Amino acid sequence: MKAALICESLCKTFETPRGAVRPLQNLSLRAEPGEIAAVVGESGCGKTTLLRIIAGLERAETGRVRFEGASGEPASPRIGVVFQEHRLFPWMTVRENIELAVRRLPAPERRRRCGEILELVRLSGFEEAYPRELSGGMAQRVGLARALVGSPDVLLMDEPFGALDALTRHSLYREFVRVHAERPATTLLITHDVTEAVLLARHVHEIGGGRLLRTFDVPFPYPRTLSTPGLGGLSDRILATFLQPSLSGIQPKE
């Protein structure tokens, strides 16, 4: 099922010893069916709170999250989540960690799906390895495999490459674009890295003060690299908006 992800007027408040904190204030955005959309913003701007609300891990006080099918009808998609830390259980093998996400299926079907997804993320042969035996990039690919094994229609990614070194990150960017081309889930990527967003996303949504400030189109075909014509200029243009407080109001779509 291809589904659009639509956030409408989301508001969220947390009470702290220092008073109320409002990470989301009337935030609305949309990710189109099958696209990779990125959300960027400074630390504390509400990116992770937004993802947790979409994932059902937090509740918005007002507003709603809804999903829309190709013909505009309401949809109930399967959702997968990838976190910054792979969150693999250290006492389980790679296969056991992945199969945990489809534990309600019969054992032969679990094994079949696990084998397919490990092949997709290029980790065939590591089924019986333990997390301690994997590199950081391999462990993160297992985390991605666990999110994908249930064939999600919507994939939520919370800074999944942030803990990796630069070389591993760029290698995983290529892998992720390839995997997404084979299984094009509607993907929302939360990241603080503007270059990462431009390398991976079709649209980049900049949020600040709990609101959507502006949306940038990223017209470059996949696969992209740092040398893709125009990519560096667009990254610089997005970064410049963080350095110009006078431009922090809502702007028209780029």
C-alpha positions in Angstrom: 0.0 0.0 0.0 1.4 3.4 -1.0 0.3 6.0 1.5 0.8 9.7 2.0 1.8 10.8 5.6 -0.1 13.9 6.7 0.5 15.9 9.9 -2.1 18.5 10.7 -1.7 21.3 13.2 0.2 19.1 15.8 0.8 20.6 19.2 2.7 19.1 22.1 3.6 20.4 25.5 5.9 18.8 28.2 5.9 20.0 31.8 9.3 20.3 33.3 10.7 21.7 36.6 11.6 24.9 34.7 8.1 25.2 33.2 6.3 24.2 30.1 8.2 23.2 27.0 6.3 23.2 23.7 8.3 21.3 21.0 5.4 21.4 18.5 3.2 24.4 18.0 0.7 24.0 15.2 3.0 22.0 13.0 1.7 20.6 9.6 3.6 18.8 6.9 3.1 16.1 4.3 5.2 13.3 2.8 4.0 11.9 -0.5 3.5 8.2 -1.2 6.8 6.4 -1.7 9.0 9.4 -1.3 11.9 10.1 1.2 11.1 13.3 3.0 13.6 14.8 5.5 13.0 16.9 8.5 15.8 19.2 9.6 16.2 21.7 12.4 18.3 22.7 15.4 18.5 20.6 18.5 15.3 20.8 20.6 13.2 22.0 17.7 10.8 19.1 18.0 12.1 16.7 15.3 12.1 13.6 17.5 8.8 14.5 19.2 7.2 14.7 15.8 8.5 11.2 14.9 7.3 9.8 18.2 3.8 11.1 17.6 3.7 9.7 14.1 4.9 6.4 15.5 2.3 6.4 18.2 4.8 6.6 21.0 3.6 10.0 22.1 0.2 11.7 21.9 -0.4 15.2 20.4 -2.6 17.5 22.5 -4.3 18.8 19.4 -4.0 18.1 15.7 -3.8 14.7 14.1 -1.7 12.4 12.0 -3.4 10.6 9.1 -2.5 8.5 6.2 -4.0 8.8 2.7 -4.1 6.2 -0.1 -3.3 6.8 -3.7 -6.9 7.8 -4.4 -7.3 10.0 -1.4 -9.0 7.4 0.8 -8.0 6.9 4.4 -5.3 4.3 4.9 -4.0 2.2 7.8 -0.4 1.5 6.7 2.1 -0.7 8.4 4.8 1.4 10.1 8.5 0.6 10.7 10.9 2.7 12.9 14.7 2.9 12.8 16.4 4.7 15.7 19.8 6.4 15.9 21.1 3.5 18.0 20.5 0.1 16.4 18.9 -1.2 19.7 19.8 -4.8 19.0 19.4 -7.2 21.8 23.0 -8.3 22.6 22.0 -11.9 23.7 20.2 -12.5 20.4 21.7 -13.4 17.0 21.2 -11.2 13.9 18.4 -13.6 12.8 16.7 -13.6 16.2 16.8 -9.8 16.4 15.2 -9.5 12.9 12.6 -12.2 13.4 11.5 -10.5 16.6 9.7 -8.0 14.5 7.6 -10.7 12.8 7.4 -13.1 15.8 3.7 -13.7 15.2 4.3 -15.4 11.8 4.9 -19.1 11.5 8.6 -20.1 11.8 9.1 -21.0 8.1 7.7 -17.6 7.0 9.9 -15.8 9.6 13.0 -17.6 8.2 12.0 -16.8 4.6 11.5 -13.1 5.3 14.7 -12.8 7.4 16.7 -14.4 4.6 15.2 -12.1 2.0 15.8 -8.9 4.0 19.4 -9.9 4.9 20.1 -10.4 1.3 18.6 -7.0 0.5 20.8 -5.2 3.1 23.8 -7.3 2.0 24.3 -9.2 5.3 23.6 -12.8 4.1 25.9 -15.1 6.0 25.7 -13.2 9.2 22.4 -14.7 10.5 24.1 -16.4 13.5 26.4 -13.5 14.4 25.9 -11.6 17.6 25.8 -7.7 17.7 29.2 -7.6 19.4 30.7 -9.3 16.3 29.4 -6.6 13.9 30.8 -3.2 12.9 28.7 -0.1 13.6 27.6 0.1 10.0 26.6 -3.6 9.9 24.7 -3.3 13.2 22.8 -0.3 11.8 21.9 -2.3 8.7 20.5 -5.0 10.9 18.4 -2.3 12.6 17.2 -1.3 9.1 16.5 -4.9 8.2 14.4 -5.3 11.4 12.3 -2.3 10.5 11.8 -3.6 6.9 11.2 -7.2 7.5 7.5 -6.5 8.2 7.1 -4.8 4.8 6.2 -1.4 6.2 4.3 1.1 4.1 5.7 4.0 6.1 9.3 4.1 7.5 10.3 6.5 10.2 14.0 7.1 10.7 15.3 9.1 13.7 18.9 10.2 12.9 19.8 6.6 11.9 23.3 7.5 10.6 24.2 10.0 13.2 26.4 7.7 15.4 28.5 6.5 12.5 31.8 7.8 11.1 31.7 9.8 7.9 32.9 7.0 5.6 30.4 4.5 7.0 27.6 7.0 6.8 28.2 7.7 3.1 28.4 4.0 2.3 25.1 3.5 4.1 23.5 6.4 2.2 24.1 4.5 -1.0 22.8 1.3 0.5 19.7 3.0 1.8 18.8 4.6 -1.6 19.2 1.2 -3.2 17.1 -0.6 -0.6 14.4 2.1 -0.9 14.3 1.8 -4.6 13.4 -1.9 -4.2 11.0 -1.3 -1.3 9.7 2.3 -1.7 8.1 2.9 1.6 7.0 6.5 2.4 9.9 7.6 4.5 10.4 10.4 7.0 14.0 10.9 7.9 14.8 13.0 11.0 18.3 14.5 10.8 20.3 17.4 11.9 22.6 17.0 8.9 21.5 19.2 6.0 23.9 17.5 3.5 22.5 14.1 4.5 18.9 15.4 3.9 19.8 16.7 0.5 21.6 13.5 -0.5 18.6 11.3 0.5 15.3 13.2 0.4 12.9 14.4 -2.3 11.7 17.2 0.0 13.5 18.8 3.0 11.2 20.3 5.6 12.8 22.8 7.9 11.2 23.2 11.3 11.9 25.6 14.1 10.0 26.9 17.1 7.7 23.9 16.8 6.5 25.0 13.3 7.2 24.2 9.7 9.3 27.1 8.5 9.9 26.2 4.9 10.0 23.2 2.5 12.8 22.8 -0.1 12.4 20.7 -3.3 15.4 18.5 -4.1 15.2 17.9 -7.9 18.4 15.8 -8.4 18.0 12.2 -9.6 19.2 9.3 -7.5 21.9 8.2 -6.8 23.4 11.5 -5.6 26.9 12.3 -4.4 28.6 15.4 -3.0 29.7 16.2 -6.6 26.1 16.1 -8.0 25.7 19.5 -9.8 23.7 21.9 -7.7 23.6 19.7 -4.6 26.2 21.7 -2.7 24.5 25.0 -3.6 21.2 23.8 -2.3 22.8 22.5 1.0 24.4 25.9 1.4 21.1 27.7 0.8 19.3 25.6 3.4 22.2 26.1 5.9 22.0 29.8 5.4 18.5 29.9 6.7 19.7 28.7 10.1 22.2 31.7 10.2 19.6 34.3 9.3 17.2 34.8 12.2 15.3 37.5 10.3 14.2 34.8 7.9 12.8 32.5 10.6 9.2 33.1 9.6 7.2 30.8 7.4 8.5 31.1 3.8 7.0 29.9 0.5 8.0 26.6 -0.9 11.4 26.7 -2.7 
